[in-house]
Amino acid sequence: MEAGLGATVVSASVAAPSLEAGLLHQVGFDLPERDFRLLRHRSRTPSAAAGALLDLLGVERSGRWVGT
């Protein structure tokens, strides 16, 4: 995107250095609501980082969704 050839959505932490350097410009707009799916291997135990993500998303370790 720094070449000026389009637009994208990236996290603020990823874009921060380029924003500070003036290589990117931030434009505010609302993103549409989206559904996400989570796939993981049933017989493998998640790593600590994966487990933290599952907890954040409200997914039981058994794999059943417990969020809304």
DRENTORKOL-3810 file (N, C-alpha, C; in nm, 4 decimals):
REM DRENTORKOL-3810
@n.u->0.0805; n.v->-0.1179; n.w->0.0000; ca.u->0.0000; ca.v->0.0000; ca.w->0.0000; c.u->0.0857; c.v->0.1255; c.w->0.0000
@n.u->0.2061; n.v->0.1144; n.w->0.0461; ca.u->0.2928; ca.v->0.2314; ca.w->0.0516; c.u->0.3245; c.v->0.2860; c.w->-0.0874
@n.u->0.3064; n.v->0.2051; n.w->-0.1911; ca.u->0.3326; ca.v->0.2513; ca.w->-0.3271; c.u->0.2183; c.v->0.3360; c.w->-0.3813
@n.u->0.1074; n.v->0.3472; n.w->-0.3056; ca.u->-0.0041; ca.v->0.4297; ca.w->-0.3491; c.u->-0.0942; c.v->0.3605; c.w->-0.4491
@n.u->-0.0966; n.v->0.2288; n.w->-0.4467; ca.u->-0.1701; ca.v->0.1538; ca.w->-0.5475; c.u->-0.2997; c.v->0.0922; c.w->-0.4977
@n.u->-0.3512; n.v->0.1319; n.w->-0.3823; ca.u->-0.4753; ca.v->0.0716; ca.w->-0.3370; c.u->-0.5046; c.v->0.1030; c.w->-0.1924
@n.u->-0.5980; n.v->0.0261; n.w->-0.1380; ca.u->-0.6393; ca.v->0.0435; ca.w->0.0007; c.u->-0.6482; c.v->-0.0935; c.w->0.0663
@n.u->-0.6286; n.v->-0.0951; n.w->0.1970; ca.u->-0.6378; ca.v->-0.2196; ca.w->0.2718; c.u->-0.6769; c.v->-0.1877; c.w->0.4154
@n.u->-0.7123; n.v->-0.2905; n.w->0.4889; ca.u->-0.7420; ca.v->-0.2766; ca.w->0.6311; c.u->-0.6373; c.v->-0.3570; c.w->0.7062
@n.u->-0.5625; n.v->-0.2901; n.w->0.7927; ca.u->-0.4617; ca.v->-0.3557; ca.w->0.8752; c.u->-0.4751; c.v->-0.3028; c.w->1.0170
@n.u->-0.4177; n.v->-0.3744; n.w->1.1119; ca.u->-0.4244; ca.v->-0.3297; ca.w->1.2512; c.u->-0.3420; c.v->-0.2023; c.w->1.2695
@n.u->-0.3817; n.v->-0.1246; n.w->1.3690; ca.u->-0.3116; ca.v->0.0005; ca.w->1.3976; c.u->-0.1662; c.v->-0.0239; c.w->1.4341
@n.u->-0.1392; n.v->-0.1333; n.w->1.5069; ca.u->-0.0008; ca.v->-0.1591; ca.w->1.5477; c.u->0.0879; c.v->-0.1930; c.w->1.4283
@n.u->0.0323; n.v->-0.2571; n.w->1.3280; ca.u->0.1093; ca.v->-0.2895; ca.w->1.2074; c.u->0.1340; c.v->-0.1635; c.w->1.1247
@n.u->0.0330; n.v->-0.0775; n.w->1.1173; ca.u->0.0426; ca.v->0.0414; ca.w->1.0324; c.u->0.1170; c.v->0.1570; c.w->1.0983
@n.u->0.1326; n.v->0.1552; n.w->1.2308; ca.u->0.1879; ca.v->0.2691; ca.w->1.3042; c.u->0.3194; c.v->0.3227; c.w->1.2492
@n.u->0.4205; n.v->0.2382; n.w->1.2224; ca.u->0.5464; ca.v->0.2947; ca.w->1.1716; c.u->0.5303; c.v->0.3669; c.w->1.0378
@n.u->0.4501; n.v->0.3103; n.w->0.9487; ca.u->0.4291; ca.v->0.3736; ca.w->0.8179; c.u->0.3446; c.v->0.4993; c.w->0.8295
@n.u->0.2488; n.v->0.5010; n.w->0.9220; ca.u->0.1698; ca.v->0.6218; ca.w->0.9460; c.u->0.2583; c.v->0.7332; c.w->0.9990
@n.u->0.3437; n.v->0.6988; n.w->1.0967; ca.u->0.4335; ca.v->0.7985; ca.w->1.1564; c.u->0.5337; c.v->0.8526; c.w->1.0557
@n.u->0.5739; n.v->0.7689; n.w->0.9608; ca.u->0.6692; ca.v->0.8116; ca.w->0.8579; c.u->0.6014; c.v->0.8856; c.w->0.7435
@n.u->0.4684; n.v->0.8929; n.w->0.7471; ca.u->0.3962; ca.v->0.9619; ca.w->0.6409; c.u->0.3813; c.v->0.8798; c.w->0.5138
@n.u->0.4081; n.v->0.7505; n.w->0.5227; ca.u->0.3987; ca.v->0.6653; ca.w->0.4041; c.u->0.2566; c.v->0.6141; c.w->0.3804
@n.u->0.1764; n.v->0.6126; n.w->0.4857; ca.u->0.0364; ca.v->0.5719; ca.w->0.4764; c.u->-0.0511; c.v->0.6812; c.w->0.5343
@n.u->-0.1762; n.v->0.6829; n.w->0.4919; ca.u->-0.2749; ca.v->0.7769; ca.w->0.5447; c.u->-0.3914; c.v->0.6970; c.w->0.5996
@n.u->-0.4394; n.v->0.7378; n.w->0.7149; ca.u->-0.5497; ca.v->0.6686; ca.w->0.7801; c.u->-0.6814; c.v->0.7326; c.w->0.7397
@n.u->-0.7763; n.v->0.6482; n.w->0.7008; ca.u->-0.9101; ca.v->0.6932; ca.w->0.6650; c.u->-1.0091; c.v->0.6183; c.w->0.7525
@n.u->-1.0954; n.v->0.6896; n.w->0.8216; ca.u->-1.1922; ca.v->0.6255; ca.w->0.9088; c.u->-1.3176; c.v->0.5833; c.w->0.8331
@n.u->-1.3611; n.v->0.4616; n.w->0.8573; ca.u->-1.4868; ca.v->0.4122; ca.w->0.8022; c.u->-1.5291; c.v->0.2897; c.w->0.8817
@n.u->-1.6575; n.v->0.2597; n.w->0.8777; ca.u->-1.7102; ca.v->0.1448; ca.w->0.9505; c.u->-1.6991; c.v->0.0193; c.w->0.8649
@n.u->-1.6477; n.v->-0.0864; n.w->0.9252; ca.u->-1.6421; ca.v->-0.2150; ca.w->0.8570; c.u->-1.7734; c.v->-0.2888; c.w->0.8785
@n.u->-1.8191; n.v->-0.3639; n.w->0.7786; ca.u->-1.9416; ca.v->-0.4419; ca.w->0.7986; c.u->-1.9186; c.v->-0.5534; c.w->0.8995
@n.u->-2.0246; n.v->-0.5932; n.w->0.9672; ca.u->-2.0149; ca.v->-0.7045; ca.w->1.0608; c.u->-1.9900; c.v->-0.8328; c.w->0.9830
@n.u->-1.9024; n.v->-0.9180; n.w->1.0362; ca.u->-1.8674; ca.v->-1.0420; ca.w->0.9677; c.u->-1.8732; c.v->-1.1588; c.w->1.0638
@n.u->-1.8941; n.v->-1.2759; n.w->1.0090; ca.u->-1.8868; ca.v->-1.3997; ca.w->1.0859; c.u->-1.7489; c.v->-1.4607; c.w->1.0660
@n.u->-1.6959; n.v->-1.5200; n.w->1.1721; ca.u->-1.5669; ca.v->-1.5867; ca.w->1.1652; c.u->-1.5842; c.v->-1.7309; c.w->1.2075
@n.u->-1.5018; n.v->-1.8177; n.w->1.1548; ca.u->-1.5014; ca.v->-1.9589; ca.w->1.1909; c.u->-1.3629; c.v->-1.9942; c.w->1.2429
@n.u->-1.3593; n.v->-2.0906; n.w->1.3314; ca.u->-1.2336; ca.v->-2.1361; ca.w->1.3890; c.u->-1.2187; c.v->-2.2843; c.w->1.3606
@n.u->-1.1085; n.v->-2.3207; n.w->1.3014; ca.u->-1.0780; ca.v->-2.4605; ca.w->1.2754; c.u->-0.9523; c.v->-2.4978; c.w->1.3511
@n.u->-0.9547; n.v->-2.6154; n.w->1.4111; ca.u->-0.8339; ca.v->-2.6660; ca.w->1.4754; c.u->-0.8392; c.v->-2.8179; c.w->1.4768
@n.u->-0.7248; n.v->-2.8786; n.w->1.4921; ca.u->-0.7150; ca.v->-3.0245; ca.w->1.4917; c.u->-0.7728; c.v->-3.0776; c.w->1.6216
@n.u->-0.8677; n.v->-3.1654; n.w->1.6114; ca.u->-0.9408; ca.v->-3.2158; ca.w->1.7272; c.u->-0.8525; c.v->-3.2886; c.w->1.8280
@n.u->-0.7519; n.v->-3.3601; n.w->1.7805; ca.u->-0.6720; ca.v->-3.4428; ca.w->1.8716; c.u->-0.5440; c.v->-3.3739; c.w->1.9202
@n.u->-0.5224; n.v->-3.2485; n.w->1.8846; ca.u->-0.4031; ca.v->-3.1764; ca.w->1.9302; c.u->-0.4390; c.v->-3.0760; c.w->2.0386
@n.u->-0.3555; n.v->-3.0703; n.w->2.1403; ca.u->-0.3744; ca.v->-2.9747; ca.w->2.2487; c.u->-0.3240; c.v->-2.8381; c.w->2.2033
@n.u->-0.4060; n.v->-2.7327; n.w->2.2210; ca.u->-0.3608; ca.v->-2.5994; ca.w->2.1789; c.u->-0.2407; c.v->-2.5523; c.w->2.2610
@n.u->-0.1536; n.v->-2.4749; n.w->2.1990; ca.u->-0.0421; ca.v->-2.4132; ca.w->2.2705; c.u->-0.0984; c.v->-2.3121; c.w->2.3700
@n.u->-0.0129; n.v->-2.2574; n.w->2.4550; ca.u->-0.0568; ca.v->-2.1557; ca.w->2.5509; c.u->-0.1141; c.v->-2.0344; c.w->2.4784
@n.u->-0.0491; n.v->-1.9921; n.w->2.3702; ca.u->-0.0981; ca.v->-1.8767; ca.w->2.2939; c.u->-0.2323; c.v->-1.9079; c.w->2.2278
@n.u->-0.2444; n.v->-2.0273; n.w->2.1704; ca.u->-0.3710; ca.v->-2.0665; ca.w->2.1079; c.u->-0.4802; c.v->-2.0780; c.w->2.2130
@n.u->-0.4459; n.v->-2.1304; n.w->2.3300; ca.u->-0.5422; ca.v->-2.1406; ca.w->2.4386; c.u->-0.5914; c.v->-2.0044; c.w->2.4840
@n.u->-0.5008; n.v->-1.9072; n.w->2.4908; ca.u->-0.5392; ca.v->-1.7713; ca.w->2.5291; c.u->-0.6337; c.v->-1.7111; c.w->2.4257
@n.u->-0.6083; n.v->-1.7377; n.w->2.2982; ca.u->-0.6969; ca.v->-1.6894; ca.w->2.1921; c.u->-0.8345; c.v->-1.7559; c.w->2.2035
@n.u->-0.8365; n.v->-1.8861; n.w->2.2280; ca.u->-0.9637; ca.v->-1.9564; ca.w->2.2443; c.u->-1.0419; c.v->-1.8985; c.w->2.3617
@n.u->-0.9729; n.v->-1.8690; n.w->2.4722; ca.u->-1.0381; ca.v->-1.8087; ca.w->2.5880; c.u->-1.0955; c.v->-1.6710; c.w->2.5525
@n.u->-1.0172; n.v->-1.5914; n.w->2.4801; ca.u->-1.0610; ca.v->-1.4587; ca.w->2.4392; c.u->-1.1848; c.v->-1.4661; c.w->2.3501
@n.u->-1.1897; n.v->-1.5671; n.w->2.2648; ca.u->-1.3021; ca.v->-1.5838; ca.w->2.1724; c.u->-1.4220; c.v->-1.6514; c.w->2.2365
@n.u->-1.4047; n.v->-1.7047; n.w->2.3570; ca.u->-1.5147; ca.v->-1.7707; ca.w->2.4245; c.u->-1.5381; c.v->-1.9122; c.w->2.3774
@n.u->-1.4312; n.v->-1.9804; n.w->2.3361; ca.u->-1.4411; ca.v->-2.1178; ca.w->2.2884; c.u->-1.3940; c.v->-2.2111; c.w->2.3981
@n.u->-1.4768; n.v->-2.3083; n.w->2.4349; ca.u->-1.4346; ca.v->-2.4073; ca.w->2.5333; c.u->-1.3227; c.v->-2.4913; c.w->2.4740
@n.u->-1.2408; n.v->-2.5463; n.w->2.5592; ca.u->-1.1294; ca.v->-2.6295; ca.w->2.5123; c.u->-1.1794; c.v->-2.7551; c.w->2.4439
@n.u->-1.3052; n.v->-2.7915; n.w->2.4697; ca.u->-1.3629; ca.v->-2.9082; ca.w->2.4017; c.u->-1.3946; c.v->-2.8766; c.w->2.2566
@n.u->-1.3903; n.v->-2.7469; n.w->2.2207; ca.u->-1.4169; ca.v->-2.7070; ca.w->2.0836; c.u->-1.5555; c.v->-2.6528; c.w->2.0601
@n.u->-1.6417; n.v->-2.6572; n.w->2.1626; ca.u->-1.7768; ca.v->-2.6052; ca.w->2.1451; c.u->-1.7775; c.v->-2.4545; c.w->2.1660
@n.u->-1.8501; n.v->-2.3851; n.w->2.0824; ca.u->-1.8593; ca.v->-2.2396; ca.w->2.0914; c.u->-1.9495; c.v->-2.2034; c.w->2.2090
@n.u->-1.9048; n.v->-2.1129; n.w->2.2928; ca.u->-1.9862; ca.v->-2.0713; ca.w->2.4062; c.u->-2.0192; c.v->-1.9228; c.w->2.4004
@n.u->-1.9773; n.v->-1.8566; n.w->2.2952; ca.u->-2.0071; ca.v->-1.7126; ca.w->2.2797; c.u->-2.1418; c.v->-1.6914; c.w->2.2146
@n.u->-2.1713; n.v->-1.5653; n.w->2.1851; ca.u->-2.2989; ca.v->-1.5326; ca.w->2.1202; c.u->-2.2783; c.v->-1.5143; c.w->1.9724
END
